[in-house]
Amino acid sequence: MAADDQSLVDTTFELEDSPDILDKIGTSVDEDLSDHLLNIEANRLSIAQSQQELQSLEEIADQVQLLEHQLDAAHRALFQMDGKALFADEVGLGKTIEVGMVLKEMVFREAHDTFLILTPAQLATQWQKEMREKFGLEFACNYDEGFEGFSEYDKIVASIDTAKRDSYADEIHKRSWDALIVDEAHYLRNQDTNRYDFVDDIEYQYAFFATATPVQNDITDLYNVTNLIRPGLFGTESEFERRYLSNDDSGGVQNAAELNRQLRSVMIRHKRGDTAIDFTDRQVRTKTFKPSQQEQSLYDAVTDYVKSHYSKQAGQHLVMLMLQKEVVSSPWAVLSTVEKWLDGDGRDVRGRERDELLSIAKQARQIDRTTKQEKLLEIIRSVNQRMDTGRTIVFTQFRATQDAIVDALHAGAGGDDVPVHRVNGSLSSENKDNQIQRFRERGGVLVTTDSISEGRNIQFCNVIINYDLPWNPMSVEQRIGRIDRIG
């Protein structure tokens, strides 16, 4: 939990009653003395103002493109928010850079130097690299060969899920950290998780959290995250809900103006339209096409199955969500789930229900190639014809679909020598880095699940294809944000 307020940079000046200084002296004071005192006061104000400026910029100017909204965010976090800030800029606006500026300034002023950065596993090495290359800050990482633990280094970047393991958590909780940094902080939106409890038990002076999606489900997400950064800002959770949550069970917000005023004391959010950045225009194309007769029959069979067996059960919408998302992704995705159910994994299916699932499985196995696969191959051929080194990312939510896409690319790329790269949650962070590096060097197609949909810098890529669409539009935005970024 954040410690009590102290000076962030140890250079704050207290101007003791300075506006009334002439009144204290009296009306009979000599004019020369008055002018002298005014000069002294002006110098004091000038010195104080200089302490409210970022002094480390010259050291990073050659490595970092200093953008106005990022300078604004770093300045506000340090000098207006007392070192307790939620960086919530939209995807691709450089939240990592903003946090790096803050940490560099703290080190430059020799004020603080014990920093713990917690990130999703796949982003830890990227943070380590950016802190070194852009800010000259050396961080140990839990993925380093020979990493000796969290008690041996003053600057550490680590996977949050590794750090919360009992042996490591004990080391972290025994220390008092100058600053705690959490990337993708929306993963702390639920108080009833081990991850939240782990962070809540860390002793830290300042907190810099980052997320492009501070609200995922409802407004209480904001409460849970900001309460780690600035405890007590909104009172208790029940007080927050009573004041800002609508009473009509809609999940809406009341007293929005007051809530925004409070949030401005802890949250920094810039939208793309707020900046002067000339982003490359997005060219979004939605491809629609008619499914084959086999594909349509399979979709209808899955829909009929769900309607007939779950129409009166509380979990209907969840089953419908999963099975229909899978069947529009690929026959192999829905086949994977159906086969598990038939084997008794997750459901006990008998009688008529079992017969229907067997029929669905049979139909799915009869489909060798889908319409979407054919269209995908056409798009990839077009990209590679128009570019010397085409680089296309194909996103899917399902491993079975990913396997089918990779097989189709190997078998049906028209004889072209198109490198195919695969990333999913089974790969270690290092192996993901290696795959992305090979993709950058060789081009081709990267077929990936959403395991790299957040935080990764892949702006060297040309095209993103959403092979299946998440139903949360922010998930789509996270995917697009891998390439539609500054740089």
Disulfide bonds with the S-S distance in Angstrom:
none
